[in-house]
């Protein structure tokens, strides 16, 4: 994809480095911009609508985390960024984990980021859906089931983004996390239903240089609900 296909902002002073902010699934630049401005006097700030979100074009095919990461590296190379500080929320954190395991990175901040598939028992709904897919005359019924039972993210997505979402949520980044050589700050809410705290606790144990900050009583957007605290923690981490 070309730069003209991507909506992004690029501001600040590149004195101490470049911060790249990566939003979550279904979000856009605005969800991360409040973390950029407090650092613009010392850092170059780059925030983009990831492909398929905001005002950026959709990927040309089903993209998983690997494809999004390769895109990000190419995108940053075009902007002459070679050693970014990555701050990613949720899906953006998945990309940050993959990126830091493959490319030169200064530091990483993960905000309520999942890194492996959820362990779920096969529900009756899933069994019915799989059965409908196998039986020829029931196949048209599968679209109805997807729309009725699918997650909000899935139901709101286009066909390309649905296919991408399926790839992304089934990728396991455990081995990628183990390969990260740079400091990683984890900020997670104790009441996050999308990414349970136990996931963050385990992630901290497999990182070579990881530290976990828990926001008691907050959920998946803990970083935003405690914005001032988040900014202060980031200032300390990036100093």
C-alpha beads as a LAMMPS data file, in Angstrom:
LAMMPS data file: protein, C-alpha beads

239 atoms
238 bonds

1 atom types
1 bond types

-500.0 500.0 xlo xhi
-500.0 500.0 ylo yhi
-500.0 500.0 zlo zhi

Masses

1 110.0

Atoms # bond

1 1 1 0.000 0.000 0.000
2 1 1 1.148 3.548 -0.744
3 1 1 1.328 6.488 1.655
4 1 1 -1.590 8.089 -0.185
5 1 1 -3.752 5.105 0.820
6 1 1 -3.149 5.737 4.527
7 1 1 -4.551 8.486 6.720
8 1 1 -1.957 9.537 9.286
9 1 1 -0.646 12.433 11.336
10 1 1 3.030 13.232 11.854
11 1 1 3.982 15.972 14.307
12 1 1 6.328 16.891 17.135
13 1 1 10.083 17.329 17.534
14 1 1 12.392 14.382 16.951
15 1 1 14.733 15.097 19.866
16 1 1 14.461 11.860 21.828
17 1 1 13.031 9.567 19.157
18 1 1 9.807 8.630 17.382
19 1 1 6.645 7.355 19.045
20 1 1 4.252 5.355 16.867
21 1 1 0.746 4.947 18.268
22 1 1 -1.370 1.984 17.117
23 1 1 -5.114 1.887 17.758
24 1 1 -7.343 -1.089 18.459
25 1 1 -9.770 -2.929 16.185
26 1 1 -12.537 -0.713 14.827
27 1 1 -10.847 2.448 16.129
28 1 1 -8.880 5.285 14.533
29 1 1 -6.332 8.054 15.083
30 1 1 -8.554 9.919 17.553
31 1 1 -8.389 7.049 20.064
32 1 1 -4.623 7.479 20.427
33 1 1 -4.048 11.175 19.757
34 1 1 -4.415 12.143 23.432
35 1 1 -1.304 10.047 24.123
36 1 1 0.680 11.863 21.462
37 1 1 0.369 15.546 22.288
38 1 1 1.877 15.360 25.807
39 1 1 5.135 14.140 24.213
40 1 1 5.339 16.287 21.083
41 1 1 7.880 18.742 22.547
42 1 1 10.520 15.988 22.678
43 1 1 9.342 13.194 20.393
44 1 1 8.198 12.849 16.813
45 1 1 4.643 11.471 16.958
46 1 1 3.159 9.287 14.229
47 1 1 -0.415 8.021 14.446
48 1 1 -2.164 6.256 11.597
49 1 1 -5.526 4.793 10.738
50 1 1 -4.469 1.197 10.191
51 1 1 -5.586 -0.269 6.823
52 1 1 -9.319 -0.916 6.875
53 1 1 -10.055 1.622 9.615
54 1 1 -10.805 5.330 9.782
55 1 1 -9.971 6.972 6.475
56 1 1 -7.369 4.438 5.313
57 1 1 -8.012 1.944 2.509
58 1 1 -8.757 -1.683 3.257
59 1 1 -6.042 -4.313 2.790
60 1 1 -6.079 -5.968 -0.661
61 1 1 -6.704 -9.394 0.918
62 1 1 -7.238 -11.071 4.290
63 1 1 -4.441 -9.747 6.506
64 1 1 -3.247 -11.285 9.735
65 1 1 -0.932 -9.730 12.311
66 1 1 2.122 -10.619 10.207
67 1 1 0.812 -8.761 7.157
68 1 1 -0.176 -5.715 9.213
69 1 1 3.289 -5.701 10.769
70 1 1 5.050 -5.944 7.419
71 1 1 2.887 -3.083 6.186
72 1 1 3.798 -0.985 9.255
73 1 1 7.508 -1.576 8.738
74 1 1 7.258 -0.552 5.066
75 1 1 5.162 2.479 6.043
76 1 1 7.676 3.636 8.659
77 1 1 10.596 3.024 6.311
78 1 1 8.999 5.428 3.827
79 1 1 8.808 7.985 6.659
80 1 1 12.479 7.343 7.499
81 1 1 11.712 5.781 10.892
82 1 1 13.999 2.891 11.812
83 1 1 13.897 2.481 15.610
84 1 1 10.403 3.419 16.857
85 1 1 8.851 3.410 20.291
86 1 1 5.633 1.463 19.776
87 1 1 2.508 2.089 21.854
88 1 1 -0.380 -0.188 20.938
89 1 1 -3.858 -0.675 22.332
90 1 1 -5.534 -4.085 21.942
91 1 1 -5.143 -5.091 18.252
92 1 1 -2.467 -2.392 17.896
93 1 1 -0.592 -4.160 20.691
94 1 1 -0.621 -7.411 18.727
95 1 1 1.118 -5.576 15.897
96 1 1 3.616 -4.035 18.329
97 1 1 4.539 -7.485 19.705
98 1 1 5.070 -8.891 16.227
99 1 1 7.001 -5.822 15.077
100 1 1 9.382 -5.769 18.064
101 1 1 10.152 -9.461 17.562
102 1 1 11.117 -8.899 13.913
103 1 1 12.400 -5.346 13.504
104 1 1 14.572 -2.864 15.378
105 1 1 12.527 -1.203 18.116
106 1 1 13.502 1.061 21.027
107 1 1 10.703 0.334 23.512
108 1 1 7.187 -1.118 23.545
109 1 1 4.040 -0.219 25.486
110 1 1 1.115 -2.645 25.405
111 1 1 -2.283 -1.331 26.472
112 1 1 -4.763 -4.153 27.129
113 1 1 -3.235 -6.147 24.280
114 1 1 -4.130 -9.796 23.628
115 1 1 -1.370 -12.033 22.279
116 1 1 -2.889 -15.482 21.856
117 1 1 -6.264 -17.058 20.973
118 1 1 -8.879 -17.232 23.693
119 1 1 -9.442 -20.692 25.114
120 1 1 -13.118 -21.441 24.694
121 1 1 -15.266 -24.511 24.954
122 1 1 -17.100 -25.254 21.719
123 1 1 -20.566 -23.852 22.331
124 1 1 -23.848 -25.149 20.965
125 1 1 -23.954 -22.106 18.659
126 1 1 -20.577 -23.008 17.136
127 1 1 -21.613 -26.647 16.663
128 1 1 -24.814 -25.578 14.893
129 1 1 -22.877 -23.175 12.664
130 1 1 -20.306 -25.820 11.698
131 1 1 -23.063 -28.321 10.955
132 1 1 -24.876 -25.784 8.756
133 1 1 -21.670 -25.226 6.759
134 1 1 -21.352 -28.958 6.048
135 1 1 -24.940 -29.557 4.889
136 1 1 -25.474 -28.242 1.372
137 1 1 -29.059 -27.002 1.686
138 1 1 -28.248 -25.235 4.979
139 1 1 -25.267 -23.229 3.672
140 1 1 -27.350 -20.096 2.904
141 1 1 -28.389 -20.196 6.578
142 1 1 -24.780 -19.647 7.705
143 1 1 -24.846 -15.942 6.776
144 1 1 -27.880 -15.487 9.001
145 1 1 -26.124 -17.283 11.861
146 1 1 -22.978 -15.174 11.455
147 1 1 -25.003 -11.966 11.586
148 1 1 -27.106 -13.155 14.531
149 1 1 -24.364 -14.736 16.673
150 1 1 -21.122 -13.111 15.575
151 1 1 -19.244 -10.567 17.685
152 1 1 -19.958 -6.870 17.199
153 1 1 -16.540 -6.438 15.556
154 1 1 -17.309 -9.281 13.153
155 1 1 -20.831 -8.119 12.287
156 1 1 -19.689 -4.530 11.637
157 1 1 -16.829 -5.527 9.338
158 1 1 -16.692 -5.873 5.548
159 1 1 -15.878 -9.263 4.001
160 1 1 -12.166 -8.385 3.761
161 1 1 -12.036 -7.212 7.356
162 1 1 -14.051 -10.204 8.583
163 1 1 -11.549 -12.535 7.009
164 1 1 -8.724 -10.510 8.534
165 1 1 -10.331 -10.558 11.980
166 1 1 -10.637 -14.351 11.900
167 1 1 -6.933 -14.661 11.050
168 1 1 -5.874 -12.161 13.700
169 1 1 -7.777 -13.574 16.677
170 1 1 -6.458 -17.067 15.932
171 1 1 -2.775 -16.073 15.816
172 1 1 -0.552 -16.970 18.768
173 1 1 2.188 -14.410 19.421
174 1 1 3.692 -16.191 22.423
175 1 1 6.937 -17.024 20.643
176 1 1 7.147 -13.495 19.232
177 1 1 6.836 -12.058 22.742
178 1 1 9.658 -14.298 23.973
179 1 1 11.971 -12.902 21.273
180 1 1 11.567 -9.226 22.204
181 1 1 14.880 -7.853 23.489
182 1 1 13.778 -4.339 24.486
183 1 1 11.846 -3.069 27.541
184 1 1 8.094 -3.683 27.392
185 1 1 5.593 -1.849 29.607
186 1 1 2.211 -3.513 30.135
187 1 1 -0.837 -1.497 31.237
188 1 1 -3.975 -3.579 31.815
189 1 1 -7.266 -3.185 33.673
190 1 1 -8.178 -5.713 36.333
191 1 1 -11.781 -5.903 35.077
192 1 1 -10.978 -6.290 31.373
193 1 1 -13.378 -8.888 29.936
194 1 1 -11.743 -8.855 26.493
195 1 1 -8.224 -9.525 27.794
196 1 1 -8.344 -11.025 31.307
197 1 1 -5.626 -9.869 33.694
198 1 1 -4.226 -13.408 33.890
199 1 1 -3.128 -13.010 30.270
200 1 1 -1.097 -9.917 31.155
201 1 1 0.421 -11.665 34.169
202 1 1 1.529 -14.579 31.988
203 1 1 2.819 -12.250 29.273
204 1 1 4.992 -10.464 31.827
205 1 1 6.609 -13.795 32.792
206 1 1 7.668 -14.666 29.231
207 1 1 9.034 -11.243 28.309
208 1 1 12.784 -10.759 28.782
209 1 1 12.292 -7.238 30.152
210 1 1 8.644 -6.659 30.978
211 1 1 6.803 -4.763 33.697
212 1 1 3.069 -4.808 34.443
213 1 1 0.964 -1.901 35.722
214 1 1 -2.532 -2.879 36.886
215 1 1 -5.420 -0.426 36.854
216 1 1 -7.735 -1.710 39.572
217 1 1 -11.427 -1.596 38.750
218 1 1 -11.069 -0.713 35.080
219 1 1 -11.660 -2.573 31.826
220 1 1 -10.417 -2.721 28.251
221 1 1 -9.971 1.053 27.905
222 1 1 -8.212 1.495 31.239
223 1 1 -5.472 3.621 29.650
224 1 1 -8.087 6.141 28.521
225 1 1 -10.148 6.136 31.690
226 1 1 -6.970 6.917 33.643
227 1 1 -5.435 9.199 31.043
228 1 1 -3.407 11.441 33.372
229 1 1 -1.977 8.452 35.208
230 1 1 -1.159 6.769 31.896
231 1 1 0.675 9.866 30.653
232 1 1 2.709 10.088 33.869
233 1 1 3.643 6.410 33.690
234 1 1 4.670 6.793 30.047
235 1 1 6.802 9.846 30.843
236 1 1 8.656 7.826 33.450
237 1 1 9.068 4.827 31.123
238 1 1 10.304 6.928 28.206
239 1 1 12.677 9.136 30.220

Bonds

1 1 1 2
2 1 2 3
3 1 3 4
4 1 4 5
5 1 5 6
6 1 6 7
7 1 7 8
8 1 8 9
9 1 9 10
10 1 10 11
11 1 11 12
12 1 12 13
13 1 13 14
14 1 14 15
15 1 15 16
16 1 16 17
17 1 17 18
18 1 18 19
19 1 19 20
20 1 20 21
21 1 21 22
22 1 22 23
23 1 23 24
24 1 24 25
25 1 25 26
26 1 26 27
27 1 27 28
28 1 28 29
29 1 29 30
30 1 30 31
31 1 31 32
32 1 32 33
33 1 33 34
34 1 34 35
35 1 35 36
36 1 36 37
37 1 37 38
38 1 38 39
39 1 39 40
40 1 40 41
41 1 41 42
42 1 42 43
43 1 43 44
44 1 44 45
45 1 45 46
46 1 46 47
47 1 47 48
48 1 48 49
49 1 49 50
50 1 50 51
51 1 51 52
52 1 52 53
53 1 53 54
54 1 54 55
55 1 55 56
56 1 56 57
57 1 57 58
58 1 58 59
59 1 59 60
60 1 60 61
61 1 61 62
62 1 62 63
63 1 63 64
64 1 64 65
65 1 65 66
66 1 66 67
67 1 67 68
68 1 68 69
69 1 69 70
70 1 70 71
71 1 71 72
72 1 72 73
73 1 73 74
74 1 74 75
75 1 75 76
76 1 76 77
77 1 77 78
78 1 78 79
79 1 79 80
80 1 80 81
81 1 81 82
82 1 82 83
83 1 83 84
84 1 84 85
85 1 85 86
86 1 86 87
87 1 87 88
88 1 88 89
89 1 89 90
90 1 90 91
91 1 91 92
92 1 92 93
93 1 93 94
94 1 94 95
95 1 95 96
96 1 96 97
97 1 97 98
98 1 98 99
99 1 99 100
100 1 100 101
101 1 101 102
102 1 102 103
103 1 103 104
104 1 104 105
105 1 105 106
106 1 106 107
107 1 107 108
108 1 108 109
109 1 109 110
110 1 110 111
111 1 111 112
112 1 112 113
113 1 113 114
114 1 114 115
115 1 115 116
116 1 116 117
117 1 117 118
118 1 118 119
119 1 119 120
120 1 120 121
121 1 121 122
122 1 122 123
123 1 123 124
124 1 124 125
125 1 125 126
126 1 126 127
127 1 127 128
128 1 128 129
129 1 129 130
130 1 130 131
131 1 131 132
132 1 132 133
133 1 133 134
134 1 134 135
135 1 135 136
136 1 136 137
137 1 137 138
138 1 138 139
139 1 139 140
140 1 140 141
141 1 141 142
142 1 142 143
143 1 143 144
144 1 144 145
145 1 145 146
146 1 146 147
147 1 147 148
148 1 148 149
149 1 149 150
150 1 150 151
151 1 151 152
152 1 152 153
153 1 153 154
154 1 154 155
155 1 155 156
156 1 156 157
157 1 157 158
158 1 158 159
159 1 159 160
160 1 160 161
161 1 161 162
162 1 162 163
163 1 163 164
164 1 164 165
165 1 165 166
166 1 166 167
167 1 167 168
168 1 168 169
169 1 169 170
170 1 170 171
171 1 171 172
172 1 172 173
173 1 173 174
174 1 174 175
175 1 175 176
176 1 176 177
177 1 177 178
178 1 178 179
179 1 179 180
180 1 180 181
181 1 181 182
182 1 182 183
183 1 183 184
184 1 184 185
185 1 185 186
186 1 186 187
187 1 187 188
188 1 188 189
189 1 189 190
190 1 190 191
191 1 191 192
192 1 192 193
193 1 193 194
194 1 194 195
195 1 195 196
196 1 196 197
197 1 197 198
198 1 198 199
199 1 199 200
200 1 200 201
201 1 201 202
202 1 202 203
203 1 203 204
204 1 204 205
205 1 205 206
206 1 206 207
207 1 207 208
208 1 208 209
209 1 209 210
210 1 210 211
211 1 211 212
212 1 212 213
213 1 213 214
214 1 214 215
215 1 215 216
216 1 216 217
217 1 217 218
218 1 218 219
219 1 219 220
220 1 220 221
221 1 221 222
222 1 222 223
223 1 223 224
224 1 224 225
225 1 225 226
226 1 226 227
227 1 227 228
228 1 228 229
229 1 229 230
230 1 230 231
231 1 231 232
232 1 232 233
233 1 233 234
234 1 234 235
235 1 235 236
236 1 236 237
237 1 237 238
238 1 238 239
